């Protein structure tokens, strides 16, 4: 949304915006209630979601086949996972996946590549998507899942 407002400001410099240029605002206003509701549900269930994702990742990593890290490394991953869910949810609320991609994901992608965890991330984000769905209605899920898919695409590349 912020990216779209910025683009609208540049595109309409010195003139009034036309109806088609303003359509994104109407579209957003029609979806804002469900976006906020989705955000609130994720926030309320964050700890349960994180615990289930952690348990599923632990199962998948039997015999360290997916990743090998000490407790400190696992704690860093838990912290990063929590932050990723918060930032991804916030981007969904304001309908600005471009800002999420350019502001956070490209930076995190550099870190993921530097430590060689692309395989971990390609497994991790689909699990977040699976775990989060039971907490949401299908209508709510359709707003947040594309944001998590963007996370997976960028970070797992």
Secondary structure by P-SEA (a helix, b strand, c coil): caaaaaaaaaaacccccccccaaaaaaaaacaaaaaaaaaaaaaaaaaaaaaaaaaaaaaacccccccccaaaaaaaaaaaaaaaaaaaaaaaaccaaaaaaccaaaaaaaaaaacaaaaaaacaaaaaaaacccccaaaaaacaaaaaaaaaaaac
